Structure formats: structure tokens, C-alpha cells
Amino acid sequence: MSALTSVLRQAIQRSNDTTVEGRQRIYASARRGIERLLARADMPTGHDSLPTQLHRLEEAIKEVEREFSADDRDHTGLQLDSNLPDLSTERRPRRSRAKNRT
């Protein structure tokens, strides 16, 4: 288990929204956070590249989603439909936010 996996689990628990949609919001926020952090000009050299960090995050997301799938099977006795898309790797396009300047 990676530190990213632990952070994702804690964020989901704190949000009290363990639905697929709630988890997807948390994953999207984590992706944006990594992108912002690595884009900072004052980031020390020697840190892994953005693609490497995002890959690690995606692996952590897959691990968390596997756990939720196992929990769903344990509680319902049903297995989730394997034909559903893997939402843990889908990324929505970023929306630009217009800033109010007064």
C-alpha cells in the first residue's frame, strides 16, 4: 500500500460520500493537486516527472477502487458488471474559471 492510497482512503472517509461520483471528485482533485504542485516554479529538482507522479496516483486509484469493488461484492453478494468503464482512469477536461475582477 502506497502513501497515495492511504491519502485517497482518508479523503473518501472524510467526505462521507463513498459513491462512485464522490470518489471520482476526490480522484480529480488529487490529479489537479499533483499537476499544480509539480508545475510550481520553486519545486526542487530531483522530483519525479508529472507523468510518473500521475501514473503512481492512477495505480493508487485502481487499488482503492478494487477495495470498493470487493466491499460491494461482500455486502451484496453480487459482482459488479465488468463491462462498465474504468472510471478511475478517465479524465474530464478541465474547465477554465473566469475570475471576478473588480
Phi and psi restraints in degrees (range 20) as a CNS / XPLOR table:
assign (resid 1 and name C) (resid 2 and name N)
       (resid 2 and name CA) (resid 2 and name C) 1.0 -92.1 20.0 2
assign (resid 2 and name N) (resid 2 and name CA)
       (resid 2 and name C) (resid 3 and name N) 1.0 166.6 20.0 2
assign (resid 2 and name C) (resid 3 and name N)
       (resid 3 and name CA) (resid 3 and name C) 1.0 -63.9 20.0 2
assign (resid 3 and name N) (resid 3 and name CA)
       (resid 3 and name C) (resid 4 and name N) 1.0 -35.3 20.0 2
assign (resid 3 and name C) (resid 4 and name N)
       (resid 4 and name CA) (resid 4 and name C) 1.0 -62.3 20.0 2
assign (resid 4 and name N) (resid 4 and name CA)
       (resid 4 and name C) (resid 5 and name N) 1.0 -39.7 20.0 2
assign (resid 4 and name C) (resid 5 and name N)
       (resid 5 and name CA) (resid 5 and name C) 1.0 -61.0 20.0 2
assign (resid 5 and name N) (resid 5 and name CA)
       (resid 5 and name C) (resid 6 and name N) 1.0 -44.4 20.0 2
assign (resid 5 and name C) (resid 6 and name N)
       (resid 6 and name CA) (resid 6 and name C) 1.0 -62.5 20.0 2
assign (resid 6 and name N) (resid 6 and name CA)
       (resid 6 and name C) (resid 7 and name N) 1.0 -43.2 20.0 2
assign (resid 6 and name C) (resid 7 and name N)
       (resid 7 and name CA) (resid 7 and name C) 1.0 -63.0 20.0 2
assign (resid 7 and name N) (resid 7 and name CA)
       (resid 7 and name C) (resid 8 and name N) 1.0 -42.8 20.0 2
assign (resid 7 and name C) (resid 8 and name N)
       (resid 8 and name CA) (resid 8 and name C) 1.0 -62.9 20.0 2
assign (resid 8 and name N) (resid 8 and name CA)
       (resid 8 and name C) (resid 9 and name N) 1.0 -45.0 20.0 2
assign (resid 8 and name C) (resid 9 and name N)
       (resid 9 and name CA) (resid 9 and name C) 1.0 -59.4 20.0 2
assign (resid 9 and name N) (resid 9 and name CA)
       (resid 9 and name C) (resid 10 and name N) 1.0 -45.1 20.0 2
assign (resid 9 and name C) (resid 10 and name N)
       (resid 10 and name CA) (resid 10 and name C) 1.0 -63.5 20.0 2
assign (resid 10 and name N) (resid 10 and name CA)
       (resid 10 and name C) (resid 11 and name N) 1.0 -40.4 20.0 2
assign (resid 10 and name C) (resid 11 and name N)
       (resid 11 and name CA) (resid 11 and name C) 1.0 -63.6 20.0 2
assign (resid 11 and name N) (resid 11 and name CA)
       (resid 11 and name C) (resid 12 and name N) 1.0 -40.0 20.0 2
assign (resid 11 and name C) (resid 12 and name N)
       (resid 12 and name CA) (resid 12 and name C) 1.0 -66.0 20.0 2
assign (resid 12 and name N) (resid 12 and name CA)
       (resid 12 and name C) (resid 13 and name N) 1.0 -43.2 20.0 2
assign (resid 12 and name C) (resid 13 and name N)
       (resid 13 and name CA) (resid 13 and name C) 1.0 -63.2 20.0 2
assign (resid 13 and name N) (resid 13 and name CA)
       (resid 13 and name C) (resid 14 and name N) 1.0 -41.8 20.0 2
assign (resid 13 and name C) (resid 14 and name N)
       (resid 14 and name CA) (resid 14 and name C) 1.0 -66.9 20.0 2
assign (resid 14 and name N) (resid 14 and name CA)
       (resid 14 and name C) (resid 15 and name N) 1.0 -31.0 20.0 2
assign (resid 14 and name C) (resid 15 and name N)
       (resid 15 and name CA) (resid 15 and name C) 1.0 -75.3 20.0 2
assign (resid 15 and name N) (resid 15 and name CA)
       (resid 15 and name C) (resid 16 and name N) 1.0 -20.2 20.0 2
assign (resid 15 and name C) (resid 16 and name N)
       (resid 16 and name CA) (resid 16 and name C) 1.0 59.1 20.0 2
assign (resid 16 and name N) (resid 16 and name CA)
       (resid 16 and name C) (resid 17 and name N) 1.0 20.1 20.0 2
assign (resid 16 and name C) (resid 17 and name N)
       (resid 17 and name CA) (resid 17 and name C) 1.0 -126.8 20.0 2
assign (resid 17 and name N) (resid 17 and name CA)
       (resid 17 and name C) (resid 18 and name N) 1.0 93.5 20.0 2
assign (resid 17 and name C) (resid 18 and name N)
       (resid 18 and name CA) (resid 18 and name C) 1.0 -95.7 20.0 2
assign (resid 18 and name N) (resid 18 and name CA)
       (resid 18 and name C) (resid 19 and name N) 1.0 12.7 20.0 2
assign (resid 18 and name C) (resid 19 and name N)
       (resid 19 and name CA) (resid 19 and name C) 1.0 -68.6 20.0 2
assign (resid 19 and name N) (resid 19 and name CA)
       (resid 19 and name C) (resid 20 and name N) 1.0 164.2 20.0 2
assign (resid 19 and name C) (resid 20 and name N)
       (resid 20 and name CA) (resid 20 and name C) 1.0 -57.4 20.0 2
assign (resid 20 and name N) (resid 20 and name CA)
       (resid 20 and name C) (resid 21 and name N) 1.0 -42.7 20.0 2
assign (resid 20 and name C) (resid 21 and name N)
       (resid 21 and name CA) (resid 21 and name C) 1.0 -64.2 20.0 2
assign (resid 21 and name N) (resid 21 and name CA)
       (resid 21 and name C) (resid 22 and name N) 1.0 -42.3 20.0 2
assign (resid 21 and name C) (resid 22 and name N)
       (resid 22 and name CA) (resid 22 and name C) 1.0 -63.4 20.0 2
assign (resid 22 and name N) (resid 22 and name CA)
       (resid 22 and name C) (resid 23 and name N) 1.0 -43.2 20.0 2
assign (resid 22 and name C) (resid 23 and name N)
       (resid 23 and name CA) (resid 23 and name C) 1.0 -65.5 20.0 2
assign (resid 23 and name N) (resid 23 and name CA)
       (resid 23 and name C) (resid 24 and name N) 1.0 -38.5 20.0 2
assign (resid 23 and name C) (resid 24 and name N)
       (resid 24 and name CA) (resid 24 and name C) 1.0 -62.6 20.0 2
assign (resid 24 and name N) (resid 24 and name CA)
       (resid 24 and name C) (resid 25 and name N) 1.0 -37.1 20.0 2
assign (resid 24 and name C) (resid 25 and name N)
       (resid 25 and name CA) (resid 25 and name C) 1.0 -63.4 20.0 2
assign (resid 25 and name N) (resid 25 and name CA)
       (resid 25 and name C) (resid 26 and name N) 1.0 -40.6 20.0 2
assign (resid 25 and name C) (resid 26 and name N)
       (resid 26 and name CA) (resid 26 and name C) 1.0 -66.6 20.0 2
assign (resid 26 and name N) (resid 26 and name CA)
       (resid 26 and name C) (resid 27 and name N) 1.0 -42.8 20.0 2
assign (resid 26 and name C) (resid 27 and name N)
       (resid 27 and name CA) (resid 27 and name C) 1.0 -63.2 20.0 2
assign (resid 27 and name N) (resid 27 and name CA)
       (resid 27 and name C) (resid 28 and name N) 1.0 -41.7 20.0 2
assign (resid 27 and name C) (resid 28 and name N)
       (resid 28 and name CA) (resid 28 and name C) 1.0 -63.4 20.0 2
assign (resid 28 and name N) (resid 28 and name CA)
       (resid 28 and name C) (resid 29 and name N) 1.0 -39.8 20.0 2
assign (resid 28 and name C) (resid 29 and name N)
       (resid 29 and name CA) (resid 29 and name C) 1.0 -64.7 20.0 2
assign (resid 29 and name N) (resid 29 and name CA)
       (resid 29 and name C) (resid 30 and name N) 1.0 -40.0 20.0 2
assign (resid 29 and name C) (resid 30 and name N)
       (resid 30 and name CA) (resid 30 and name C) 1.0 -64.5 20.0 2
assign (resid 30 and name N) (resid 30 and name CA)
       (resid 30 and name C) (resid 31 and name N) 1.0 -41.4 20.0 2
assign (resid 30 and name C) (resid 31 and name N)
       (resid 31 and name CA) (resid 31 and name C) 1.0 -60.3 20.0 2
assign (resid 31 and name N) (resid 31 and name CA)
       (resid 31 and name C) (resid 32 and name N) 1.0 -47.3 20.0 2
assign (resid 31 and name C) (resid 32 and name N)
       (resid 32 and name CA) (resid 32 and name C) 1.0 -62.0 20.0 2
assign (resid 32 and name N) (resid 32 and name CA)
       (resid 32 and name C) (resid 33 and name N) 1.0 -39.1 20.0 2
assign (resid 32 and name C) (resid 33 and name N)
       (resid 33 and name CA) (resid 33 and name C) 1.0 -62.5 20.0 2
assign (resid 33 and name N) (resid 33 and name CA)
       (resid 33 and name C) (resid 34 and name N) 1.0 -44.2 20.0 2
assign (resid 33 and name C) (resid 34 and name N)
       (resid 34 and name CA) (resid 34 and name C) 1.0 -64.8 20.0 2
assign (resid 34 and name N) (resid 34 and name CA)
       (resid 34 and name C) (resid 35 and name N) 1.0 -42.8 20.0 2
assign (resid 34 and name C) (resid 35 and name N)
       (resid 35 and name CA) (resid 35 and name C) 1.0 -60.9 20.0 2
assign (resid 35 and name N) (resid 35 and name CA)
       (resid 35 and name C) (resid 36 and name N) 1.0 -43.5 20.0 2
assign (resid 35 and name C) (resid 36 and name N)
       (resid 36 and name CA) (resid 36 and name C) 1.0 -64.9 20.0 2
assign (resid 36 and name N) (resid 36 and name CA)
       (resid 36 and name C) (resid 37 and name N) 1.0 -44.3 20.0 2
assign (resid 36 and name C) (resid 37 and name N)
       (resid 37 and name CA) (resid 37 and name C) 1.0 -61.8 20.0 2
assign (resid 37 and name N) (resid 37 and name CA)
       (resid 37 and name C) (resid 38 and name N) 1.0 -46.7 20.0 2
assign (resid 37 and name C) (resid 38 and name N)
       (resid 38 and name CA) (resid 38 and name C) 1.0 -75.9 20.0 2
assign (resid 38 and name N) (resid 38 and name CA)
       (resid 38 and name C) (resid 39 and name N) 1.0 -16.2 20.0 2
assign (resid 38 and name C) (resid 39 and name N)
       (resid 39 and name CA) (resid 39 and name C) 1.0 -84.0 20.0 2
assign (resid 39 and name N) (resid 39 and name CA)
       (resid 39 and name C) (resid 40 and name N) 1.0 -11.8 20.0 2
assign (resid 39 and name C) (resid 40 and name N)
       (resid 40 and name CA) (resid 40 and name C) 1.0 -62.2 20.0 2
assign (resid 40 and name N) (resid 40 and name CA)
       (resid 40 and name C) (resid 41 and name N) 1.0 138.3 20.0 2
assign (resid 40 and name C) (resid 41 and name N)
       (resid 41 and name CA) (resid 41 and name C) 1.0 -69.6 20.0 2
assign (resid 41 and name N) (resid 41 and name CA)
       (resid 41 and name C) (resid 42 and name N) 1.0 -27.8 20.0 2
assign (resid 41 and name C) (resid 42 and name N)
       (resid 42 and name CA) (resid 42 and name C) 1.0 -92.4 20.0 2
assign (resid 42 and name N) (resid 42 and name CA)
       (resid 42 and name C) (resid 43 and name N) 1.0 13.1 20.0 2
assign (resid 42 and name C) (resid 43 and name N)
       (resid 43 and name CA) (resid 43 and name C) 1.0 -68.6 20.0 2
assign (resid 43 and name N) (resid 43 and name CA)
       (resid 43 and name C) (resid 44 and name N) 1.0 126.7 20.0 2
assign (resid 43 and name C) (resid 44 and name N)
       (resid 44 and name CA) (resid 44 and name C) 1.0 -60.5 20.0 2
assign (resid 44 and name N) (resid 44 and name CA)
       (resid 44 and name C) (resid 45 and name N) 1.0 146.4 20.0 2
assign (resid 44 and name C) (resid 45 and name N)
       (resid 45 and name CA) (resid 45 and name C) 1.0 -70.9 20.0 2
assign (resid 45 and name N) (resid 45 and name CA)
       (resid 45 and name C) (resid 46 and name N) 1.0 160.6 20.0 2
assign (resid 45 and name C) (resid 46 and name N)
       (resid 46 and name CA) (resid 46 and name C) 1.0 99.8 20.0 2
assign (resid 46 and name N) (resid 46 and name CA)
       (resid 46 and name C) (resid 47 and name N) 1.0 -9.3 20.0 2
assign (resid 46 and name C) (resid 47 and name N)
       (resid 47 and name CA) (resid 47 and name C) 1.0 -79.4 20.0 2
assign (resid 47 and name N) (resid 47 and name CA)
       (resid 47 and name C) (resid 48 and name N) 1.0 151.9 20.0 2
assign (resid 47 and name C) (resid 48 and name N)
       (resid 48 and name CA) (resid 48 and name C) 1.0 -61.9 20.0 2
assign (resid 48 and name N) (resid 48 and name CA)
       (resid 48 and name C) (resid 49 and name N) 1.0 157.1 20.0 2
assign (resid 48 and name C) (resid 49 and name N)
       (resid 49 and name CA) (resid 49 and name C) 1.0 -69.7 20.0 2
assign (resid 49 and name N) (resid 49 and name CA)
       (resid 49 and name C) (resid 50 and name N) 1.0 163.5 20.0 2
assign (resid 49 and name C) (resid 50 and name N)
       (resid 50 and name CA) (resid 50 and name C) 1.0 -56.9 20.0 2
assign (resid 50 and name N) (resid 50 and name CA)
       (resid 50 and name C) (resid 51 and name N) 1.0 -48.2 20.0 2
assign (resid 50 and name C) (resid 51 and name N)
       (resid 51 and name CA) (resid 51 and name C) 1.0 -59.5 20.0 2
assign (resid 51 and name N) (resid 51 and name CA)
       (resid 51 and name C) (resid 52 and name N) 1.0 -37.2 20.0 2
assign (resid 51 and name C) (resid 52 and name N)
       (resid 52 and name CA) (resid 52 and name C) 1.0 -66.0 20.0 2
assign (resid 52 and name N) (resid 52 and name CA)
       (resid 52 and name C) (resid 53 and name N) 1.0 -45.8 20.0 2
assign (resid 52 and name C) (resid 53 and name N)
       (resid 53 and name CA) (resid 53 and name C) 1.0 -65.0 20.0 2
assign (resid 53 and name N) (resid 53 and name CA)
       (resid 53 and name C) (resid 54 and name N) 1.0 -41.7 20.0 2
assign (resid 53 and name C) (resid 54 and name N)
       (resid 54 and name CA) (resid 54 and name C) 1.0 -65.5 20.0 2
assign (resid 54 and name N) (resid 54 and name CA)
       (resid 54 and name C) (resid 55 and name N) 1.0 -35.6 20.0 2
assign (resid 54 and name C) (resid 55 and name N)
       (resid 55 and name CA) (resid 55 and name C) 1.0 -63.3 20.0 2
assign (resid 55 and name N) (resid 55 and name CA)
       (resid 55 and name C) (resid 56 and name N) 1.0 -43.6 20.0 2
assign (resid 55 and name C) (resid 56 and name N)
       (resid 56 and name CA) (resid 56 and name C) 1.0 -61.2 20.0 2
assign (resid 56 and name N) (resid 56 and name CA)
       (resid 56 and name C) (resid 57 and name N) 1.0 -41.0 20.0 2
assign (resid 56 and name C) (resid 57 and name N)
       (resid 57 and name CA) (resid 57 and name C) 1.0 -63.4 20.0 2
assign (resid 57 and name N) (resid 57 and name CA)
       (resid 57 and name C) (resid 58 and name N) 1.0 -44.4 20.0 2
assign (resid 57 and name C) (resid 58 and name N)
       (resid 58 and name CA) (resid 58 and name C) 1.0 -61.8 20.0 2
assign (resid 58 and name N) (resid 58 and name CA)
       (resid 58 and name C) (resid 59 and name N) 1.0 -37.5 20.0 2
assign (resid 58 and name C) (resid 59 and name N)
       (resid 59 and name CA) (resid 59 and name C) 1.0 -65.7 20.0 2
assign (resid 59 and name N) (resid 59 and name CA)
       (resid 59 and name C) (resid 60 and name N) 1.0 -40.0 20.0 2
assign (resid 59 and name C) (resid 60 and name N)
       (resid 60 and name CA) (resid 60 and name C) 1.0 -65.2 20.0 2
assign (resid 60 and name N) (resid 60 and name CA)
       (resid 60 and name C) (resid 61 and name N) 1.0 -40.2 20.0 2
assign (resid 60 and name C) (resid 61 and name N)
       (resid 61 and name CA) (resid 61 and name C) 1.0 -61.5 20.0 2
assign (resid 61 and name N) (resid 61 and name CA)
       (resid 61 and name C) (resid 62 and name N) 1.0 -44.7 20.0 2
assign (resid 61 and name C) (resid 62 and name N)
       (resid 62 and name CA) (resid 62 and name C) 1.0 -60.0 20.0 2
assign (resid 62 and name N) (resid 62 and name CA)
       (resid 62 and name C) (resid 63 and name N) 1.0 -40.5 20.0 2
assign (resid 62 and name C) (resid 63 and name N)
       (resid 63 and name CA) (resid 63 and name C) 1.0 -63.8 20.0 2
assign (resid 63 and name N) (resid 63 and name CA)
       (resid 63 and name C) (resid 64 and name N) 1.0 -45.5 20.0 2
assign (resid 63 and name C) (resid 64 and name N)
       (resid 64 and name CA) (resid 64 and name C) 1.0 -63.2 20.0 2
assign (resid 64 and name N) (resid 64 and name CA)
       (resid 64 and name C) (resid 65 and name N) 1.0 -43.0 20.0 2
assign (resid 64 and name C) (resid 65 and name N)
       (resid 65 and name CA) (resid 65 and name C) 1.0 -65.0 20.0 2
assign (resid 65 and name N) (resid 65 and name CA)
       (resid 65 and name C) (resid 66 and name N) 1.0 -35.9 20.0 2
assign (resid 65 and name C) (resid 66 and name N)
       (resid 66 and name CA) (resid 66 and name C) 1.0 -61.7 20.0 2
assign (resid 66 and name N) (resid 66 and name CA)
       (resid 66 and name C) (resid 67 and name N) 1.0 -40.3 20.0 2
assign (resid 66 and name C) (resid 67 and name N)
       (resid 67 and name CA) (resid 67 and name C) 1.0 -64.4 20.0 2
assign (resid 67 and name N) (resid 67 and name CA)
       (resid 67 and name C) (resid 68 and name N) 1.0 -42.3 20.0 2
assign (resid 67 and name C) (resid 68 and name N)
       (resid 68 and name CA) (resid 68 and name C) 1.0 -65.7 20.0 2
assign (resid 68 and name N) (resid 68 and name CA)
       (resid 68 and name C) (resid 69 and name N) 1.0 -37.6 20.0 2
assign (resid 68 and name C) (resid 69 and name N)
       (resid 69 and name CA) (resid 69 and name C) 1.0 -63.0 20.0 2
assign (resid 69 and name N) (resid 69 and name CA)
       (resid 69 and name C) (resid 70 and name N) 1.0 -42.3 20.0 2
assign (resid 69 and name C) (resid 70 and name N)
       (resid 70 and name CA) (resid 70 and name C) 1.0 -65.0 20.0 2
assign (resid 70 and name N) (resid 70 and name CA)
       (resid 70 and name C) (resid 71 and name N) 1.0 -40.6 20.0 2
assign (resid 70 and name C) (resid 71 and name N)
       (resid 71 and name CA) (resid 71 and name C) 1.0 -62.5 20.0 2
assign (resid 71 and name N) (resid 71 and name CA)
       (resid 71 and name C) (resid 72 and name N) 1.0 -42.0 20.0 2
assign (resid 71 and name C) (resid 72 and name N)
       (resid 72 and name CA) (resid 72 and name C) 1.0 -61.2 20.0 2
assign (resid 72 and name N) (resid 72 and name CA)
       (resid 72 and name C) (resid 73 and name N) 1.0 -42.8 20.0 2
assign (resid 72 and name C) (resid 73 and name N)
       (resid 73 and name CA) (resid 73 and name C) 1.0 -65.9 20.0 2
assign (resid 73 and name N) (resid 73 and name CA)
       (resid 73 and name C) (resid 74 and name N) 1.0 -40.6 20.0 2
assign (resid 73 and name C) (resid 74 and name N)
       (resid 74 and name CA) (resid 74 and name C) 1.0 -63.8 20.0 2
assign (resid 74 and name N) (resid 74 and name CA)
       (resid 74 and name C) (resid 75 and name N) 1.0 -38.1 20.0 2
assign (resid 74 and name C) (resid 75 and name N)
       (resid 75 and name CA) (resid 75 and name C) 1.0 -85.0 20.0 2
assign (resid 75 and name N) (resid 75 and name CA)
       (resid 75 and name C) (resid 76 and name N) 1.0 -27.0 20.0 2
assign (resid 75 and name C) (resid 76 and name N)
       (resid 76 and name CA) (resid 76 and name C) 1.0 -108.9 20.0 2
assign (resid 76 and name N) (resid 76 and name CA)
       (resid 76 and name C) (resid 77 and name N) 1.0 -19.3 20.0 2
assign (resid 76 and name C) (resid 77 and name N)
       (resid 77 and name CA) (resid 77 and name C) 1.0 78.0 20.0 2
assign (resid 77 and name N) (resid 77 and name CA)
       (resid 77 and name C) (resid 78 and name N) 1.0 1.7 20.0 2
assign (resid 77 and name C) (resid 78 and name N)
       (resid 78 and name CA) (resid 78 and name C) 1.0 -110.0 20.0 2
assign (resid 78 and name N) (resid 78 and name CA)
       (resid 78 and name C) (resid 79 and name N) 1.0 150.6 20.0 2
assign (resid 78 and name C) (resid 79 and name N)
       (resid 79 and name CA) (resid 79 and name C) 1.0 -98.5 20.0 2
assign (resid 79 and name N) (resid 79 and name CA)
       (resid 79 and name C) (resid 80 and name N) 1.0 140.9 20.0 2
assign (resid 79 and name C) (resid 80 and name N)
       (resid 80 and name CA) (resid 80 and name C) 1.0 -65.4 20.0 2
assign (resid 80 and name N) (resid 80 and name CA)
       (resid 80 and name C) (resid 81 and name N) 1.0 151.6 20.0 2
assign (resid 80 and name C) (resid 81 and name N)
       (resid 81 and name CA) (resid 81 and name C) 1.0 -64.6 20.0 2
assign (resid 81 and name N) (resid 81 and name CA)
       (resid 81 and name C) (resid 82 and name N) 1.0 118.6 20.0 2
assign (resid 81 and name C) (resid 82 and name N)
       (resid 82 and name CA) (resid 82 and name C) 1.0 -74.4 20.0 2
assign (resid 82 and name N) (resid 82 and name CA)
       (resid 82 and name C) (resid 83 and name N) 1.0 -7.2 20.0 2
assign (resid 82 and name C) (resid 83 and name N)
       (resid 83 and name CA) (resid 83 and name C) 1.0 -84.9 20.0 2
assign (resid 83 and name N) (resid 83 and name CA)
       (resid 83 and name C) (resid 84 and name N) 1.0 -5.4 20.0 2
assign (resid 83 and name C) (resid 84 and name N)
       (resid 84 and name CA) (resid 84 and name C) 1.0 -70.2 20.0 2
assign (resid 84 and name N) (resid 84 and name CA)
       (resid 84 and name C) (resid 85 and name N) 1.0 149.7 20.0 2
assign (resid 84 and name C) (resid 85 and name N)
       (resid 85 and name CA) (resid 85 and name C) 1.0 -67.8 20.0 2
assign (resid 85 and name N) (resid 85 and name CA)
       (resid 85 and name C) (resid 86 and name N) 1.0 151.5 20.0 2
assign (resid 85 and name C) (resid 86 and name N)
       (resid 86 and name CA) (resid 86 and name C) 1.0 -82.1 20.0 2
assign (resid 86 and name N) (resid 86 and name CA)
       (resid 86 and name C) (resid 87 and name N) 1.0 96.1 20.0 2
assign (resid 86 and name C) (resid 87 and name N)
       (resid 87 and name CA) (resid 87 and name C) 1.0 -72.5 20.0 2
assign (resid 87 and name N) (resid 87 and name CA)
       (resid 87 and name C) (resid 88 and name N) 1.0 -16.4 20.0 2
assign (resid 87 and name C) (resid 88 and name N)
       (resid 88 and name CA) (resid 88 and name C) 1.0 -68.7 20.0 2
assign (resid 88 and name N) (resid 88 and name CA)
       (resid 88 and name C) (resid 89 and name N) 1.0 -17.2 20.0 2
assign (resid 88 and name C) (resid 89 and name N)
       (resid 89 and name CA) (resid 89 and name C) 1.0 -112.4 20.0 2
assign (resid 89 and name N) (resid 89 and name CA)
       (resid 89 and name C) (resid 90 and name N) 1.0 -4.4 20.0 2
assign (resid 89 and name C) (resid 90 and name N)
       (resid 90 and name CA) (resid 90 and name C) 1.0 -80.4 20.0 2
assign (resid 90 and name N) (resid 90 and name CA)
       (resid 90 and name C) (resid 91 and name N) 1.0 138.2 20.0 2
assign (resid 90 and name C) (resid 91 and name N)
       (resid 91 and name CA) (resid 91 and name C) 1.0 -119.4 20.0 2
assign (resid 91 and name N) (resid 91 and name CA)
       (resid 91 and name C) (resid 92 and name N) 1.0 134.4 20.0 2
assign (resid 91 and name C) (resid 92 and name N)
       (resid 92 and name CA) (resid 92 and name C) 1.0 -88.0 20.0 2
assign (resid 92 and name N) (resid 92 and name CA)
       (resid 92 and name C) (resid 93 and name N) 1.0 147.3 20.0 2
assign (resid 92 and name C) (resid 93 and name N)
       (resid 93 and name CA) (resid 93 and name C) 1.0 -63.8 20.0 2
assign (resid 93 and name N) (resid 93 and name CA)
       (resid 93 and name C) (resid 94 and name N) 1.0 143.8 20.0 2
assign (resid 93 and name C) (resid 94 and name N)
       (resid 94 and name CA) (resid 94 and name C) 1.0 -74.5 20.0 2
assign (resid 94 and name N) (resid 94 and name CA)
       (resid 94 and name C) (resid 95 and name N) 1.0 140.4 20.0 2
assign (resid 94 and name C) (resid 95 and name N)
       (resid 95 and name CA) (resid 95 and name C) 1.0 -95.8 20.0 2
assign (resid 95 and name N) (resid 95 and name CA)
       (resid 95 and name C) (resid 96 and name N) 1.0 137.7 20.0 2
assign (resid 95 and name C) (resid 96 and name N)
       (resid 96 and name CA) (resid 96 and name C) 1.0 -82.5 20.0 2
assign (resid 96 and name N) (resid 96 and name CA)
       (resid 96 and name C) (resid 97 and name N) 1.0 141.7 20.0 2
assign (resid 96 and name C) (resid 97 and name N)
       (resid 97 and name CA) (resid 97 and name C) 1.0 -106.1 20.0 2
assign (resid 97 and name N) (resid 97 and name CA)
       (resid 97 and name C) (resid 98 and name N) 1.0 127.3 20.0 2
assign (resid 97 and name C) (resid 98 and name N)
       (resid 98 and name CA) (resid 98 and name C) 1.0 -80.8 20.0 2
assign (resid 98 and name N) (resid 98 and name CA)
       (resid 98 and name C) (resid 99 and name N) 1.0 131.0 20.0 2
assign (resid 98 and name C) (resid 99 and name N)
       (resid 99 and name CA) (resid 99 and name C) 1.0 -92.2 20.0 2
assign (resid 99 and name N) (resid 99 and name CA)
       (resid 99 and name C) (resid 100 and name N) 1.0 136.2 20.0 2
assign (resid 99 and name C) (resid 100 and name N)
       (resid 100 and name CA) (resid 100 and name C) 1.0 -77.0 20.0 2
assign (resid 100 and name N) (resid 100 and name CA)
       (resid 100 and name C) (resid 101 and name N) 1.0 122.5 20.0 2
assign (resid 100 and name C) (resid 101 and name N)
       (resid 101 and name CA) (resid 101 and name C) 1.0 -120.0 20.0 2
assign (resid 101 and name N) (resid 101 and name CA)
       (resid 101 and name C) (resid 102 and name N) 1.0 118.2 20.0 2
